[in-house]
């Protein structure tokens, strides 16, 4: 894992970087969800997603702005969420976020420096260090907060993804 020092950005520099972003990558547990799981006998484990995040993702995808998911989780429920949202670019069941990001970069032709990634856990760090814009949530691991360029005001699973999407839409003048 590459060592990096904390690089916090002013709002102006953050927005300048947002203008260059061509793809948004998301972790799931702790970012698209609050990191909570619940178990129902006979149905198994599941997550809870925020509807505003889902709407923002679908809105961006309809405009042709690619969004990808890289998750260590791999479940029927997660696969269903990816399909319902219409996300074409994803790697599930991989804690090697850097290799997964490189795989998606090759598939899409979008360079890592043209990507933003929202991650919150230790195994997200290598990918966060390679993207053009490293974003995290307030409830992330302390080591992630140290290397992130930006920390959302909303928590994962509570609208953090939508917060970033709305900033991309505003800065890139998307509908």
Secondary structure by P-SEA (a helix, b strand, c coil): cccccbbbbcaaaaaaaaaaccbbbbbccccccccbbbbccccccbbbbbaaaaaaaaaaaaacbbbbbbbccccaaaaaaaaaaccccccccccaaaaaaaaaaaacccccccbbbbbccccaaaaaacccbbbbcccccaaaaacccccccccccccaaaaaaaaaaaaaccc
